[in-house]
């Protein structure tokens, strides 16, 4: 699992201690801070910039749902995993609508916690790759983007040249620039990049699916 920095937010000291003990059994997880309520959680995230917040849903003052809303608005890259004793679908949807990336029952064991964190790490890595690819494709000219799209369909250089009304030599030059700017080492890799870019561009608001929720 990718290295992960975590902030714990729960108003029960004993629960935080138990959860921290579980997390410290995982080699790639570091608990950087603990919060006793939602307001403190928001402050600690702004201070420590963690990868993930494990957030209790019911806390005094500022509850976990409202704290999550504030966090995802202020720090769109932050990921929040809501902790709760309730396993109803209504509670899950409330968490997801607030912007949480997932939902975990508080009595989860180490295996379930590990699974949730591994799933979150995979999602985080995928989002990072999407962002990097969008940054790379932004460096392409419109003609280079056209060439990339046609290459990804399997057309030969001469077929691309005919489709674009240009010479095969020009297509070869554009193709070389595309490979360089996208940092692709093969056509197969470029095709995978094109497919991913097609799925994630343009960027739009997302509603986290129930597939991100962790049930027992």
FENBEL-V897770 format. One line per field, one symbol per residue. ss: DSSP state (h for helix, s for strand, l for the rest). psi: psi as a letter, one per 30 degrees, with the letter a starting at -180 (. if undefined). burial: I if it has 9 or more other ideal C-beta (glycine too) atoms within 8 Angstrom, else O. A space follows every 50 residues. Layout:
ss = ???
psi = ???
burial = ???
This chain:
ss = lllsssssslllhhhhhhhhhhhlllllsssssssllhhhhhhhhhhhll lssssslllllllhhhhhhhhhhhllllssssssllllhhhhhhhhhhll lssssllllhhhhhhhhhhhhhhhhhhhhhhhhhhhhllllhhhhhhhhh hhllllhhhhhhhhlllhhhhhhhhhhhhhhhllllhhhhhhhhhhhhhh lllllllllhhhllll
psi = kkkkkkkkjkfjeeeeeeeeeeeffkfgkkjflkkfleeeeeeeefefhl ekkjjkfjllcjleeeeeeeefeeiffkkkjkklfkgleeeeeeeeefgl flkkkfgkaeeeeeeeeeeeeeeeeeeeeeeeeeeefffkleeeeeeeee effgkleeeeeeefhaleeeeeeeeeeeeeefhkfleeeeeeeeeeeeeg klklkkjklfffkjl.
burial = IOOIIIIIIIOOOOIIOOIIOIIOOIOOIOIOIIIIIIIIIIIIIOOIOI OIIIIIIOIOOIIIIIIIIIIIOOIOOIIIIIIIOOOOOOIIIIIIOIII IIIIIIOIOOOIIIIIIIIIIOIIIOOOIIOOIIOIIOOIOOOIIIIIII IIOOOOIOIIIOOIOOOOOIIIOIIOIIIOIIOIOOOOIIIOIIIIIOOI OOOOOOOIOOOIIIOO
